[in-house]
Amino acid sequence: MRLICVRHGATPLSQQKRLCGWTDVALSALGREQVAHTAQELHRGGYRFTKVYVSPLLRCQETARLLAPGREIIPLVEMKESFYGAFEGMDHAQAQRADPEGYRRWMEHWRTVGPPGGESYAQVLARVRCGFDQIMETAGQTDTVLLVSHAGALSALYALLNGQEEPVCHLRPAGWFAAGF
């Protein structure tokens, strides 16, 4: 199986450097341009998707439709972005002003502590692992699978696939990586 993981394109919130999380927002015009460029890259690379999995959030569904037109899209809740709780929709400066102590705890202990009311990295990693297991259970050896998700979820997946304890993969909007199994 070949797995192609793509981050959704830019949104109005991401362009403003806001914590988008589970906020359901569409791609911006820039985001659609970024995805069109990625679609060309993937086409030139010879990728033809037999299965398409996607976070259920609109920005990922739009991205998947642009990358794999006409293909059935299979939503996976486990591949949603990190939930930023009380900080959803804020930029980092706003979040720090809104709850200085909660922000400090999150920044210092992000592996095990999330934003107030949100998810820690450990929780995101566990959720993403479940989603990846579902993909592995349903995909065949010859499948080329497209997974469209978010920066946080894909960073966790990349770490999981590479046996790393910390996320080191920081994809740009519409950025991608491939893995083979």
Salt bridges, closest charged atoms under 4 A:
GLU41 OE2 - HIS37 NE2 2.94
GLU41 OE2 - ARG172 NH2 3.70
GLU101 OE2 - ARG104 NH2 2.31
GLU101 OE2 - ARG105 NH1 3.53
GLU108 OE1 - ARG104 NH1 2.55
GLU108 OE1 - HIS109 NE2 3.87
GLU119 OE1 - ARG127 NH2 2.77
GLU166 OE2 - ARG111 NH2 1.88
